[in-house]
Amino acid sequence: MEKNILMEHGSGGKLSRILIKELFIKYFDNTVLNNQTDSALLSTDSNLIAFTTDSYVVDPLFFPGGNIGKLAVCGTVNDLAVSGAIPKFISASFIIEEGFSLDELELIVSSMAEESKKSGVMVVTGDTKVVNRGKCDKLFINTSGIGILDARYKHISTGERIVPGDKIIINGTIGDHGMAIMAARNFAGFKTDIKTDCASLNLLIRDILETNCPVKFMRDATRGGIATILCELTENLNIGIEIDESEVPVKEAVKGMCELLGFDPFYVANEGKVIMITSSADADRVLEVMKRNEFGINSAVIGEVAANHFGKTILRTGIGGKRIIEMLTGEQLPRIC
């Protein structure tokens, strides 16, 4: 492992996994943490609960379609929802730099309240710290979340029921969030209609589960994009995956910006996209339910679980070739969430 922390350690890619495995899991080793799921699945006397935590350091704080506050709520809600849980409660802690605008802080907190109300969760506890000028970049937010998990869905986090032939579904276009942040951060005068896809997906996911559509796996595609999720899945479960590039929805504006700046949209962050895996027989039913929701209108089947090339994700390209999708190395966009 590297001797010092690099920006790449926060990418969600290869160095992030090494840091987690060789430092945090080494010392915090336990059966719950070792599953490395989006939310920890915990048993109580009467219920299963999902518990998650996350920190938000996005730069800039305000971007097309959202801000750090909305992002914090959506990210926490989604980590619970993709575990199959019903999100219920959130904590919110603020680390604020001296001199930060109270008007901007109010805008951020009000957007958190609005998003919490939309998604049906309550912010029930929190903390505030203020640090000297120059000791924090304006504002950092930490959230934790608790959700109630039905025992029928406890397999979703691990993907243990995945078999060859299962279909891989995404609920819409990829790369929107990353390119919205890039435009706001580096091209303030650049005219584009790209907005973050930041959204709470718990109601969409609940619609699918309550319609009794069998879902075998879910994960929200944030840092590292959909490529990182697929690579983690093939590595952890030793399965093969094949993705059809022509079926993956990408907005033309996002595709154009990626080409201009040299990014691969498969590795660009999202904040309102979920990857689902379901059986081939159930895929059309899942799509039908997804498309009824505003956050699933552009959903599509993008690939399937293969019966060969175990441990690898293969992309069938638009020109008829194939290439291996590998885990993200390096840091494409630091402080994206």
DRENPA-901872 format. One record per residue: residue in one letter; residue number from 1; x, y, z of N, C-alpha, C in turn. Coordinates in steps of 0.1 Angstrom, whole numbers. Layout:
('A'; NUM; (X; Y; Z); (X; Y; Z); (X; Y; Z)) ...
***
This chain:
('M'; 1; (8; -12; 0); (0; 0; 0); (9; 12; 0)) ('E'; 2; (4; 23; -6); (11; 36; -6); (14; 41; 8)) ('K'; 3; (25; 49; 9); (30; 54; 22); (22; 66; 27)) ('N'; 4; (16; 73; 17); (8; 85; 20); (-6; 84; 13)) ('I'; 5; (-16; 91; 18); (-29; 91; 12); (-28; 100; -1)) ('L'; 6; (-34; 94; -12); (-35; 101; -24); (-49; 105; -27)) ('M'; 7; (-52; 114; -37); (-65; 117; -41); (-72; 104; -46)) ('E'; 8; (-64; 96; -52); (-70; 83; -58); (-76; 74; -48)) ('H'; 9; (-72; 76; -35); (-78; 67; -25); (-92; 70; -22)) ('G'; 10; (-97; 82; -27); (-111; 86; -26); (-119; 84; -38)) ('S'; 11; (-114; 77; -48); (-120; 76; -61); (-131; 66; -62)) ('G'; 12; (-132; 56; -52); (-141; 45; -53); (-136; 34; -61)) ('G'; 13; (-124; 35; -66); (-118; 25; -75); (-108; 16; -68)) ('K'; 14; (-98; 12; -76); (-88; 2; -71); (-81; 6; -58)) ('L'; 15; (-76; 19; -57); (-69; 23; -45); (-78; 24; -33)) ('S'; 16; (-91; 28; -36); (-101; 28; -25); (-103; 14; -19)) ('R'; 17; (-104; 4; -28); (-106; -10; -23); (-93; -15; -15)) ('I'; 18; (-82; -11; -20); (-69; -15; -13); (-69; -9; 1)) ('L'; 19; (-72; 4; 2); (-72; 11; 15); (-82; 5; 24)) ('I'; 20; (-94; 2; 19); (-104; -4; 28); (-100; -18; 33)) ('K'; 21; (-95; -26; 24); (-91; -40; 27); (-79; -40; 36)) ('E'; 22; (-69; -33; 33); (-56; -34; 39); (-54; -25; 52)) ('L'; 23; (-64; -16; 54); (-63; -8; 66); (-75; -10; 75)) ('F'; 24; (-87; -5; 69); (-99; -5; 78); (-104; -19; 81)) ('I'; 25; (-105; -28; 71); (-110; -41; 75); (-100; -49; 83)) ('K'; 26; (-87; -46; 81); (-76; -52; 88); (-78; -50; 103)) ('Y'; 27; (-82; -38; 107); (-83; -34; 121); (-98; -35; 127)) ('F'; 28; (-108; -33; 118); (-122; -33; 123); (-128; -47; 120)) ('D'; 29; (-121; -56; 115); (-126; -69; 111); (-137; -75; 119)) ('N'; 30; (-149; -77; 112); (-160; -84; 118); (-169; -89; 106)) ('T'; 31; (-178; -97; 109); (-186; -104; 99); (-196; -94; 92)) ('V'; 32; (-200; -84; 99); (-209; -74; 92); (-201; -65; 83)) ('L'; 33; (-190; -59; 87); (-182; -50; 79); (-176; -57; 67)) ('N'; 34; (-172; -70; 69); (-165; -77; 58); (-174; -79; 46)) ('N'; 35; (-187; -78; 47); (-196; -79; 35); (-194; -68; 26)) ('Q'; 36; (-189; -56; 31); (-187; -44; 23); (-199; -40; 14)) ('T'; 37; (-211; -41; 20); (-223; -37; 13); (-225; -22; 16)) ('D'; 38; (-234; -16; 8); (-237; -2; 9); (-242; 2; 23)) ('S'; 39; (-250; -7; 29); (-255; -5; 42); (-251; -18; 50)) ('A'; 40; (-248; -16; 63); (-246; -27; 72); (-260; -33; 75)) ('L'; 41; (-261; -46; 74); (-274; -53; 78); (-273; -59; 92)) ('L'; 42; (-281; -54; 101); (-280; -57; 115); (-293; -63; 120)) ('S'; 43; (-292; -72; 130); (-303; -79; 135); (-307; -73; 149)) ('T'; 44; (-319; -71; 152); (-324; -67; 165); (-334; -78; 170)) ('D'; 45; (-339; -77; 181); (-348; -87; 186); (-360; -90; 177)) ('S'; 46; (-365; -79; 171); (-378; -80; 163); (-376; -76; 148)) ('N'; 47; (-365; -70; 145); (-364; -65; 131); (-350; -67; 126)) ('L'; 48; (-349; -67; 112); (-336; -64; 106); (-336; -50; 102)) ('I'; 49; (-324; -43; 104); (-323; -29; 101); (-310; -28; 92)) ('A'; 50; (-311; -18; 83); (-300; -14; 75); (-294; -1; 81)) ('F'; 51; (-281; 0; 82); (-275; 12; 88); (-263; 16; 79)) ('T'; 52; (-263; 29; 75); (-252; 34; 66); (-247; 48; 71)) ('T'; 53; (-236; 52; 66); (-230; 65; 69); (-222; 70; 57)) ('D'; 54; (-222; 83; 55); (-215; 89; 44); (-211; 103; 47)) ('S'; 55; (-200; 108; 40); (-196; 122; 41); (-196; 128; 28)) ('Y'; 56; (-199; 141; 27); (-200; 148; 15); (-191; 161; 15)) ('V'; 57; (-183; 161; 5); (-172; 171; 4); (-172; 178; -10)) ('V'; 58; (-184; 177; -17); (-184; 180; -31); (-180; 195; -33)) ('D'; 59; (-174; 197; -44); (-169; 211; -48); (-173; 213; -63)) ('P'; 60; (-182; 223; -66); (-187; 234; -57); (-199; 229; -49)) ('L'; 61; (-203; 237; -39); (-214; 233; -31); (-227; 233; -38)) ('F'; 62; (-228; 242; -48); (-241; 244; -56); (-237; 240; -71)) ('F'; 63; (-246; 233; -77); (-243; 228; -91); (-257; 227; -98)) ('P'; 64; (-257; 226; -111); (-270; 225; -118); (-278; 213; -114)) ('G'; 65; (-290; 216; -108); (-299; 206; -104); (-298; 202; -89)) ('G'; 66; (-289; 208; -82); (-288; 204; -68); (-277; 212; -60)) ('N'; 67; (-274; 207; -48); (-264; 212; -39); (-260; 202; -29)) ('I'; 68; (-250; 205; -21); (-244; 195; -12); (-255; 189; -2)) ('G'; 69; (-265; 197; 1); (-275; 193; 10); (-284; 182; 4)) ('K'; 70; (-289; 185; -7); (-298; 175; -14); (-290; 163; -17)) ('L'; 71; (-277; 164; -21); (-269; 153; -24); (-267; 144; -11)) ('A'; 72; (-266; 150; 1); (-264; 142; 13); (-276; 134; 16)) ('V'; 73; (-288; 140; 15); (-300; 132; 18); (-302; 121; 7)) ('C'; 74; (-300; 124; -6); (-303; 114; -16); (-293; 102; -15)) ('G'; 75; (-280; 106; -12); (-270; 95; -11); (-272; 86; 0)) ('T'; 76; (-277; 91; 11); (-280; 83; 23); (-292; 74; 21)) ('V'; 77; (-303; 80; 16); (-315; 73; 13); (-312; 62; 3)) ('N'; 78; (-304; 65; -7); (-302; 54; -18); (-294; 43; -12)) ('D'; 79; (-284; 46; -4); (-276; 35; 2); (-285; 25; 10)) ('L'; 80; (-295; 30; 17); (-304; 22; 24); (-314; 15; 14)) ('A'; 81; (-319; 22; 5); (-329; 16; -4); (-324; 5; -13)) ('V'; 82; (-311; 6; -18); (-306; -4; -26); (-302; -17; -18)) ('S'; 83; (-303; -16; -5); (-301; -28; 3); (-315; -35; 5)) ('G'; 84; (-325; -29; 0); (-338; -35; 1); (-346; -29; 13)) ('A'; 85; (-340; -20; 20); (-346; -14; 32); (-355; -2; 29)) ('I'; 86; (-364; 1; 38); (-373; 13; 38); (-366; 23; 46)) ('P'; 87; (-360; 34; 40); (-353; 44; 48); (-363; 51; 58)) ('K'; 88; (-358; 53; 70); (-367; 59; 80); (-361; 72; 87)) ('F'; 89; (-348; 71; 91); (-342; 82; 99); (-328; 85; 94)) ('I'; 90; (-325; 98; 95); (-312; 103; 91); (-306; 112; 102)) ('S'; 91; (-293; 111; 103); (-286; 122; 111); (-279; 131; 102)) ('A'; 92; (-276; 143; 106); (-269; 153; 98); (-259; 161; 106)) ('S'; 93; (-246; 160; 103); (-236; 167; 110); (-229; 176; 100)) ('F'; 94; (-226; 189; 105); (-221; 199; 97); (-207; 204; 102)) ('I'; 95; (-197; 204; 93); (-184; 210; 97); (-183; 222; 88)) ('I'; 96; (-184; 234; 95); (-185; 247; 88); (-173; 255; 90)) ('E'; 97; (-168; 261; 79); (-157; 270; 80); (-161; 284; 84)) ('E'; 98; (-153; 290; 94); (-156; 303; 98); (-157; 313; 86)) ('G'; 99; (-168; 321; 86); (-170; 330; 75); (-179; 326; 65)) ('F'; 100; (-184; 313; 66); (-193; 308; 56); (-206; 315; 56)) ('S'; 101; (-212; 318; 45); (-225; 326; 44); (-237; 318; 51)) ('L'; 102; (-243; 325; 60); (-255; 319; 66); (-267; 318; 56)) ('D'; 103; (-267; 327; 47); (-278; 326; 36); (-276; 313; 28)) ('E'; 104; (-263; 310; 25); (-261; 298; 17); (-263; 285; 26)) ('L'; 105; (-260; 286; 38); (-262; 275; 47); (-277; 272; 48)) ('E'; 106; (-285; 283; 49); (-300; 281; 50); (-305; 275; 37)) ('L'; 107; (-300; 279; 26); (-304; 272; 13); (-301; 257; 13)) ('I'; 108; (-290; 254; 18); (-286; 240; 18); (-294; 232; 28)) ('V'; 109; (-296; 237; 40); (-304; 230; 50); (-319; 229; 45)) ('S'; 110; (-324; 239; 39); (-338; 239; 34); (-340; 229; 23)) ('S'; 111; (-330; 227; 15); (-330; 217; 4); (-330; 203; 10)) ('M'; 112; (-322; 201; 21); (-322; 188; 28); (-336; 185; 34)) ('A'; 113; (-342; 195; 40); (-355; 193; 45); (-365; 189; 34)) ('E'; 114; (-364; 196; 23); (-374; 194; 12); (-372; 179; 7)) ('E'; 115; (-359; 175; 5); (-357; 162; -1); (-360; 151; 9)) ('S'; 116; (-358; 154; 22); (-362; 144; 33); (-377; 142; 32)) ('K'; 117; (-385; 153; 31); (-399; 152; 31); (-404; 144; 18)) ('K'; 118; (-398; 146; 7); (-401; 139; -5); (-399; 124; -4)) ('S'; 119; (-388; 121; 2); (-384; 106; 3); (-390; 100; 16)) ('G'; 120; (-397; 107; 24); (-403; 101; 36); (-394; 97; 47)) ('V'; 121; (-383; 104; 49); (-374; 102; 60); (-374; 114; 69)) ('M'; 122; (-369; 112; 82); (-368; 123; 91); (-354; 125; 95)) ('V'; 123; (-350; 138; 96); (-336; 141; 101); (-339; 142; 116)) ('V'; 124; (-333; 133; 124); (-337; 132; 138); (-326; 136; 148)) ('T'; 125; (-314; 137; 143); (-303; 141; 152); (-291; 147; 144)) ('G'; 126; (-282; 153; 150); (-271; 159; 143); (-261; 166; 151)) ('D'; 127; (-252; 173; 145); (-241; 179; 152); (-236; 191; 144)) ('T'; 128; (-230; 201; 150); (-224; 212; 143); (-211; 216; 149)) ('K'; 129; (-201; 217; 140); (-187; 221; 144); (-183; 233; 134)) ('V'; 130; (-177; 243; 140); (-171; 254; 132); (-156; 254; 134)) ('V'; 131; (-149; 255; 123); (-134; 255; 123); (-129; 268; 118)) ('N'; 132; (-117; 271; 121); (-110; 284; 117); (-110; 285; 102)) ('R'; 133; (-109; 297; 97); (-108; 300; 82); (-96; 292; 77)) ('G'; 134; (-97; 285; 66); (-86; 278; 60); (-85; 264; 65)) ('K'; 135; (-92; 260; 75); (-91; 246; 80); (-102; 237; 75)) ('C'; 136; (-111; 242; 66); (-122; 234; 60); (-126; 242; 48)) ('D'; 137; (-129; 235; 37); (-133; 242; 25); (-148; 245; 25)) ('K'; 138; (-152; 255; 32); (-165; 260; 33); (-174; 252; 41)) ('L'; 139; (-178; 239; 36); (-187; 231; 43); (-186; 216; 40)) ('F'; 140; (-185; 208; 50); (-186; 193; 48); (-198; 188; 56)) ('I'; 141; (-205; 178; 51); (-216; 173; 57); (-214; 158; 59)) ('N'; 142; (-217; 152; 71); (-217; 138; 73); (-232; 134; 77)) ('T'; 143; (-236; 123; 71); (-250; 118; 74); (-249; 103; 77)) ('S'; 144; (-258; 98; 85); (-260; 84; 88); (-275; 81; 86)) ('G'; 145; (-278; 69; 83); (-292; 66; 80); (-296; 52; 85)) ('I'; 146; (-308; 51; 89); (-314; 38; 94); (-326; 34; 86)) ('G'; 147; (-327; 22; 82); (-339; 17; 75); (-343; 4; 80)) ('I'; 148; (-356; 1; 78); (-362; -12; 82); (-361; -22; 70)) ('L'; 149; (-356; -34; 73); (-353; -43; 62); (-362; -56; 64)) ('D'; 150; (-370; -59; 54); (-377; -71; 54); (-368; -83; 51)) ('A'; 151; (-369; -93; 59); (-360; -105; 58); (-360; -111; 44)) ('R'; 152; (-371; -109; 36); (-371; -114; 22); (-361; -108; 13)) ('Y'; 153; (-356; -96; 17); (-347; -89; 8); (-332; -88; 13)) ('K'; 154; (-329; -96; 23); (-316; -95; 29); (-305; -100; 19)) ('H'; 155; (-309; -108; 9); (-299; -113; -1); (-295; -102; -11)) ('I'; 156; (-303; -91; -12); (-301; -82; -23); (-287; -75; -22)) ('S'; 157; (-282; -72; -10); (-269; -65; -9); (-258; -74; -14)) ('T'; 158; (-258; -87; -12); (-247; -95; -15); (-248; -101; -29)) ('G'; 159; (-259; -102; -35); (-261; -107; -48); (-258; -122; -49)) ('E'; 160; (-260; -129; -37); (-257; -143; -36); (-266; -152; -45)) ('R'; 161; (-277; -147; -50); (-286; -155; -58); (-285; -153; -73)) ('I'; 162; (-275; -145; -77); (-272; -143; -91); (-268; -155; -98)) ('V'; 163; (-273; -158; -110); (-269; -169; -118); (-267; -165; -133)) ('P'; 164; (-260; -173; -141); (-259; -169; -155); (-272; -168; -162)) ('G'; 165; (-273; -158; -171); (-286; -155; -178); (-294; -144; -172)) ('D'; 166; (-291; -140; -159); (-298; -129; -153); (-295; -116; -161)) ('K'; 167; (-305; -107; -160); (-304; -95; -168); (-299; -83; -159)) ('I'; 168; (-292; -74; -165); (-287; -62; -157); (-294; -50; -163)) ('I'; 169; (-300; -42; -153); (-309; -31; -157); (-304; -19; -150)) ('I'; 170; (-305; -7; -157); (-302; 6; -151); (-314; 15; -153)) ('N'; 171; (-317; 24; -144); (-329; 32; -145); (-328; 45; -153)) ('G'; 172; (-317; 47; -160); (-316; 59; -168); (-302; 62; -173)) ('T'; 173; (-300; 74; -177); (-287; 78; -184); (-276; 79; -174)) ('I'; 174; (-264; 76; -178); (-252; 76; -169); (-244; 89; -172)) ('G'; 175; (-236; 92; -161); (-226; 103; -162); (-231; 117; -160)) ('D'; 176; (-244; 118; -157); (-250; 132; -156); (-244; 140; -145)) ('H'; 177; (-243; 133; -133); (-238; 141; -121); (-223; 145; -123)) ('G'; 178; (-215; 136; -127); (-201; 139; -129); (-198; 151; -138)) ('M'; 179; (-206; 151; -150); (-204; 161; -159); (-210; 174; -155)) ('A'; 180; (-221; 174; -147); (-227; 186; -142); (-217; 193; -132)) ('I'; 181; (-210; 184; -124); (-200; 190; -114); (-188; 195; -122)) ('M'; 182; (-184; 188; -132); (-173; 193; -140); (-176; 206; -147)) ('A'; 183; (-188; 208; -152); (-191; 220; -159); (-192; 232; -149)) ('A'; 184; (-198; 229; -137); (-199; 239; -127); (-185; 243; -121)) ('R'; 185; (-177; 234; -120); (-164; 236; -113); (-154; 243; -122)) ('N'; 186; (-153; 239; -135); (-142; 243; -144); (-147; 251; -156)) ('F'; 187; (-160; 251; -159); (-165; 258; -170); (-177; 266; -167)) ('A'; 188; (-176; 275; -157); (-187; 283; -153); (-194; 290; -164)) ('G'; 189; (-187; 295; -174); (-192; 302; -185); (-196; 293; -197)) ('F'; 190; (-195; 280; -195); (-198; 271; -206); (-213; 267; -206)) ('K'; 191; (-220; 270; -217); (-234; 268; -217); (-237; 253; -220)) ('T'; 192; (-244; 247; -211); (-248; 233; -212); (-261; 230; -205)) ('D'; 193; (-269; 221; -209); (-281; 218; -202); (-279; 205; -193)) ('I'; 194; (-267; 201; -191); (-265; 190; -182); (-268; 193; -168)) ('K'; 195; (-276; 185; -161); (-279; 187; -147); (-276; 174; -140)) ('T'; 196; (-273; 175; -127); (-271; 163; -119); (-283; 154; -119)) ('D'; 197; (-281; 141; -118); (-293; 132; -117); (-296; 129; -103)) ('C'; 198; (-290; 137; -94); (-292; 135; -79); (-307; 133; -76)) ('A'; 199; (-311; 122; -70); (-325; 119; -67); (-325; 108; -57)) ('S'; 200; (-335; 108; -48); (-338; 97; -39); (-346; 86; -47)) ('L'; 201; (-341; 74; -47); (-347; 63; -55); (-355; 54; -47)) ('N'; 202; (-357; 57; -34); (-364; 47; -25); (-378; 44; -29)) ('L'; 203; (-385; 54; -35); (-399; 51; -39); (-400; 43; -51)) ('L'; 204; (-391; 45; -61); (-390; 37; -73); (-387; 23; -69)) ('I'; 205; (-377; 21; -60); (-373; 7; -56); (-384; 1; -48)) ('R'; 206; (-391; 8; -40); (-402; 2; -32); (-413; -2; -42)) ('D'; 207; (-416; 5; -52); (-426; 1; -62); (-423; -12; -68)) ('I'; 208; (-410; -14; -71); (-406; -27; -77); (-407; -38; -68)) ('L'; 209; (-402; -36; -55); (-403; -47; -45); (-417; -51; -41)) ('E'; 210; (-426; -40; -40); (-439; -43; -36); (-448; -49; -47)) ('T'; 211; (-443; -48; -60); (-450; -55; -71); (-446; -69; -72)) ('N'; 212; (-438; -73; -62); (-433; -87; -62); (-424; -91; -74)) ('C'; 213; (-416; -81; -79); (-407; -83; -89); (-394; -88; -82)) ('P'; 214; (-390; -100; -84); (-378; -106; -77); (-365; -99; -82)) ('V'; 215; (-359; -92; -73); (-346; -85; -75); (-335; -93; -68)) ('K'; 216; (-324; -96; -75); (-314; -104; -69); (-302; -95; -64)) ('F'; 217; (-301; -83; -69); (-290; -74; -65); (-293; -60; -69)) ('M'; 218; (-289; -50; -60); (-290; -36; -63); (-278; -29; -58)) ('R'; 219; (-274; -19; -65); (-263; -10; -60); (-264; 3; -67)) ('D'; 220; (-263; 14; -60); (-263; 27; -67); (-250; 31; -72)) ('A'; 221; (-249; 36; -84); (-237; 38; -92); (-232; 52; -89)) ('T'; 222; (-224; 54; -79); (-219; 67; -75); (-204; 69; -80)) ('R'; 223; (-195; 71; -70); (-181; 72; -74); (-176; 60; -82)) ('G'; 224; (-169; 63; -93); (-164; 52; -101); (-173; 47; -112)) ('G'; 225; (-186; 52; -111); (-196; 49; -122); (-200; 35; -122)) ('I'; 226; (-207; 31; -133); (-212; 18; -134); (-201; 8; -136)) ('A'; 227; (-190; 12; -142); (-179; 2; -144); (-174; -3; -131)) ('T'; 228; (-172; 5; -121); (-167; 1; -108); (-176; -9; -101)) ('I'; 229; (-189; -6; -102); (-199; -16; -96); (-198; -30; -102)) ('L'; 230; (-198; -30; -116); (-197; -42; -123); (-184; -50; -120)) ('C'; 231; (-173; -43; -119); (-160; -49; -117); (-160; -55; -102)) ('E'; 232; (-166; -47; -93); (-166; -52; -79); (-175; -65; -78)) ('L'; 233; (-186; -65; -86); (-195; -76; -86); (-188; -89; -91)) ('T'; 234; (-182; -88; -103); (-175; -99; -109); (-164; -104; -100)) ('E'; 235; (-157; -95; -94); (-145; -99; -85); (-150; -106; -72)) ('N'; 236; (-160; -100; -66); (-165; -105; -53); (-172; -119; -55)) ('L'; 237; (-180; -120; -65); (-188; -133; -67); (-182; -142; -77)) ('N'; 238; (-171; -138; -84); (-164; -146; -94); (-174; -151; -105)) ('I'; 239; (-181; -141; -110); (-191; -143; -121); (-186; -135; -133)) ('G'; 240; (-191; -138; -145); (-189; -131; -157); (-200; -122; -160)) ('I'; 241; (-197; -110; -166); (-208; -101; -170); (-205; -96; -184)) ('E'; 242; (-215; -94; -192); (-214; -88; -205); (-223; -77; -206)) ('I'; 243; (-218; -65; -211); (-226; -53; -212); (-226; -49; -227)) ('D'; 244; (-238; -45; -232); (-239; -41; -246); (-238; -25; -246)) ('E'; 245; (-228; -20; -251); (-225; -5; -251); (-237; 2; -257)) ('S'; 246; (-242; -3; -268); (-253; 4; -275); (-266; 5; -267)) ('E'; 247; (-268; -3; -257); (-280; -3; -249); (-278; 6; -236)) ('V'; 248; (-266; 11; -233); (-264; 19; -222); (-268; 33; -225)) ('P'; 249; (-278; 39; -218); (-283; 52; -221); (-273; 63; -217)) ('V'; 250; (-269; 72; -226); (-260; 83; -223); (-266; 95; -231)) ('K'; 251; (-268; 106; -224); (-273; 118; -231); (-262; 123; -240)) ('E'; 252; (-266; 129; -251); (-257; 134; -261); (-248; 145; -255)) ('A'; 253; (-253; 153; -247); (-245; 164; -241); (-234; 158; -232)) ('V'; 254; (-238; 148; -224); (-228; 141; -216); (-218; 134; -224)) ('K'; 255; (-222; 127; -234); (-213; 120; -243); (-203; 130; -249)) ('G'; 256; (-208; 141; -254); (-200; 151; -260); (-190; 157; -251)) ('M'; 257; (-194; 160; -239); (-185; 166; -229); (-174; 155; -225)) ('C'; 258; (-178; 143; -224); (-168; 132; -221); (-158; 131; -232)) ('E'; 259; (-162; 131; -244); (-153; 130; -255); (-144; 142; -256)) ('L'; 260; (-149; 154; -253); (-141; 166; -253); (-130; 166; -243)) ('L'; 261; (-134; 161; -231); (-124; 162; -219); (-117; 149; -217)) ('G'; 262; (-120; 138; -225); (-113; 126; -224); (-117; 117; -213)) ('F'; 263; (-130; 117; -209); (-136; 109; -199); (-144; 97; -205)) ('D'; 264; (-144; 86; -198); (-153; 75; -202); (-165; 75; -193)) ('P'; 265; (-177; 77; -199); (-189; 78; -191); (-192; 66; -182)) ('F'; 266; (-186; 55; -186); (-188; 43; -177); (-182; 45; -163)) ('Y'; 267; (-172; 54; -162); (-165; 56; -150); (-169; 69; -143)) ('V'; 268; (-178; 77; -149); (-182; 89; -144); (-193; 87; -133)) ('A'; 269; (-193; 95; -122); (-202; 94; -111); (-216; 97; -115)) ('N'; 270; (-225; 90; -108); (-240; 92; -109); (-245; 94; -94)) ('E'; 271; (-256; 101; -93); (-262; 102; -79); (-277; 99; -80)) ('G'; 272; (-282; 93; -90); (-296; 89; -91); (-298; 77; -100)) ('K'; 273; (-288; 68; -100); (-288; 56; -108); (-286; 44; -100)) ('V'; 274; (-294; 34; -102); (-293; 21; -96); (-291; 10; -106)) ('I'; 275; (-282; 1; -104); (-280; -11; -112); (-287; -22; -105)) ('M'; 276; (-296; -29; -112); (-304; -40; -107); (-301; -52; -115)) ('I'; 277; (-301; -64; -108); (-300; -76; -115); (-312; -85; -112)) ('T'; 278; (-319; -90; -122); (-330; -98; -120); (-330; -110; -130)) ('S'; 279; (-338; -119; -128); (-339; -131; -138); (-343; -126; -151)) ('S'; 280; (-340; -133; -162); (-344; -130; -175); (-359; -130; -176)) ('A'; 281; (-366; -139; -169); (-380; -140; -170); (-387; -127; -164)) ('D'; 282; (-381; -121; -154); (-387; -110; -147); (-382; -96; -152)) ('A'; 283; (-373; -96; -161); (-367; -83; -165); (-377; -73; -171)) ('D'; 284; (-386; -78; -180); (-396; -70; -186); (-405; -64; -176)) ('R'; 285; (-409; -72; -166); (-418; -67; -155); (-411; -56; -147)) ('V'; 286; (-399; -58; -144); (-391; -48; -136); (-391; -35; -144)) ('L'; 287; (-388; -36; -157); (-387; -24; -166); (-400; -17; -167)) ('E'; 288; (-411; -24; -168); (-424; -18; -168); (-427; -10; -156)) ('V'; 289; (-424; -15; -144); (-426; -8; -132); (-417; 4; -131)) ('M'; 290; (-404; 3; -135); (-395; 13; -135); (-399; 25; -143)) ('K'; 291; (-404; 22; -155); (-407; 33; -165); (-419; 41; -160)) ('R'; 292; (-427; 36; -150); (-438; 44; -145); (-434; 56; -136)) ('N'; 293; (-421; 54; -131); (-416; 64; -122); (-408; 75; -129)) ('E'; 294; (-408; 87; -125); (-401; 98; -131); (-386; 95; -132)) ('F'; 295; (-381; 88; -123); (-366; 85; -123); (-363; 72; -130)) ('G'; 296; (-373; 66; -137); (-370; 53; -144); (-375; 54; -158)) ('I'; 297; (-378; 65; -163); (-384; 67; -177); (-374; 61; -187)) ('N'; 298; (-361; 64; -185); (-351; 59; -195); (-344; 47; -192)) ('S'; 299; (-351; 38; -183); (-345; 26; -179); (-343; 16; -191)) ('A'; 300; (-333; 7; -189); (-330; -2; -200); (-322; -14; -195)) ('V'; 301; (-324; -25; -202); (-316; -37; -200); (-303; -35; -207)) ('I'; 302; (-291; -35; -200); (-279; -32; -206); (-269; -43; -207)) ('G'; 303; (-273; -55; -202); (-264; -67; -203); (-269; -78; -195)) ('E'; 304; (-261; -88; -193); (-265; -100; -186); (-253; -107; -179)) ('V'; 305; (-256; -116; -170); (-246; -124; -164); (-242; -135; -173)) ('A'; 306; (-229; -137; -175); (-224; -147; -185); (-221; -160; -178)) ('A'; 307; (-220; -170; -186); (-216; -183; -181); (-202; -186; -183)) ('N'; 308; (-194; -176; -187); (-180; -178; -188); (-172; -165; -184)) ('H'; 309; (-159; -164; -188); (-150; -154; -184); (-153; -149; -169)) ('F'; 310; (-152; -158; -160); (-155; -155; -146); (-145; -145; -141)) ('G'; 311; (-150; -136; -133); (-142; -125; -127); (-139; -114; -136)) ('K'; 312; (-146; -113; -148); (-144; -102; -157); (-157; -96; -162)) ('T'; 313; (-156; -83; -165); (-167; -77; -172); (-163; -73; -186)) ('I'; 314; (-171; -78; -195); (-168; -76; -210); (-178; -66; -216)) ('L'; 315; (-173; -56; -223); (-181; -47; -230); (-182; -50; -245)) ('R'; 316; (-194; -53; -250); (-196; -54; -264); (-197; -40; -270)) ('T'; 317; (-188; -36; -278); (-187; -22; -282); (-197; -20; -294)) ('G'; 318; (-199; -7; -297); (-208; -3; -307); (-203; -7; -321)) ('I'; 319; (-190; -10; -323); (-185; -14; -336); (-183; -29; -337)) ('G'; 320; (-189; -36; -328); (-189; -51; -329); (-177; -58; -322)) ('G'; 321; (-168; -51; -316); (-157; -57; -308); (-160; -59; -294)) ('K'; 322; (-151; -64; -286); (-152; -66; -272); (-140; -61; -265)) ('R'; 323; (-142; -55; -253); (-130; -51; -245); (-134; -54; -230)) ('I'; 324; (-124; -56; -222); (-125; -58; -208); (-127; -45; -201)) ('I'; 325; (-137; -44; -192); (-139; -32; -184); (-131; -35; -171)) ('E'; 326; (-122; -26; -167); (-114; -28; -155); (-118; -19; -144)) ('M'; 327; (-114; -22; -132); (-116; -13; -121); (-109; 1; -123)) ('L'; 328; (-116; 11; -119); (-110; 25; -121); (-97; 26; -114)) ('T'; 329; (-87; 31; -121); (-74; 34; -115); (-72; 49; -116)) ('G'; 330; (-66; 55; -106); (-65; 70; -107); (-77; 76; -102)) ('E'; 331; (-77; 90; -103); (-89; 98; -99); (-93; 106; -110)) ('Q'; 332; (-105; 103; -116); (-110; 111; -127); (-115; 125; -122)) ('L'; 333; (-124; 125; -112); (-130; 137; -107); (-130; 137; -92)) ('P'; 334; (-120; 144; -85); (-120; 144; -71); (-131; 152; -65)) ('R'; 335; (-136; 149; -53); (-146; 157; -46); (-159; 158; -55)) ('I'; 336; (-163; 147; -59); (-175; 146; -68); (-188; 144; -60)) ('C'; 337; (-186; 140; -47); (-198; 138; -38); (-194; 141; -24)) 
***
